[in-house]
């Protein structure tokens, strides 16, 4: 609770033009934004950093009119995701994404091959889990990262992903179920 009050005070100072508060917000959230941005895009680090800096430039320019979020990290992650999506849409080539149902078929076909390969070459269970997570549909990967890496609550995951809370929880549960199907002892 104390951290939330401190965050709100820093945010309010930033909104009033305090450059030190702005720097504190940047320093406290840049790593999480970078991790999350890199998980969303296979484009370069430069692209992710450009989008992060665009978010910070925009919030500085609009500091007097933006409201105080209940969770600053969640607010910044959502702003970054929106910025990245807008930038990608501007230059995106035409392609058709794979639908969730098609991912299930791909997943089933690849599990036994992956396990045999990793076991034969002495890779760890963690390396195999990371490889299998990378084969999950992008939305499930994103939900897992937000929930377990960024440690956001389901309501905050939903906010960042622009979905309802139940959908966010369903994405995480489905992803964990797929991983548990492969590794019955798997726990997050």
Residue pairs with C-beta under 8 A, 6 or more apart in sequence:
4 70
7 72
8 68
10 21
10 24
10 25
11 21
11 25
11 68
11 69
11 72
12 68
13 20
13 21
14 21
14 22
14 25
14 63
15 63
15 64
15 66
15 68
17 63
22 56
22 60
22 63
25 72
25 76
26 56
28 72
29 72
29 73
29 76
30 52
32 73
32 76
32 77
32 150
33 52
33 55
33 76
33 77
33 80
34 45
34 48
34 49
34 52
35 145
35 149
35 150
36 77
36 80
36 81
36 145
36 146
36 150
37 48
37 51
37 52
37 80
37 84
38 45
38 48
39 141
39 142
39 145
40 81
40 84
40 142
41 47
41 48
41 84
41 88
43 88
47 84
47 87
48 84
50 87
51 80
51 83
51 84
51 87
52 80
54 83
55 76
55 79
55 80
55 83
58 79
58 83
59 66
59 79
69 75
71 152
71 156
73 150
73 152
74 152
74 156
74 159
74 160
77 146
77 150
77 152
77 160
78 159
78 160
78 162
81 160
81 161
98 106
98 137
100 137
100 139
103 135
103 136
103 137
106 135
107 135
107 136
107 178
110 135
111 132
111 181
111 182
114 128
114 131
114 132
114 135
115 128
115 182
117 123
118 127
118 128
118 131
125 183
129 179
129 183
129 186
132 178
132 179
132 182
133 141
133 144
133 175
133 179
134 141
136 144
136 175
136 178
139 161
139 171
140 171
140 172
140 174
140 175
140 178
141 175
142 161
142 171
143 157
143 161
143 168
143 171
143 172
143 175
144 172
144 175
144 176
144 188
146 152
146 156
146 157
146 160
146 161
147 154
147 157
147 168
147 172
148 188
152 160
154 165
154 168
154 169
154 172
155 165
155 168
157 168
157 172
158 164
158 165
158 167
158 168
161 167
161 168
161 171
163 171
176 186
176 188
179 186
179 188
180 186
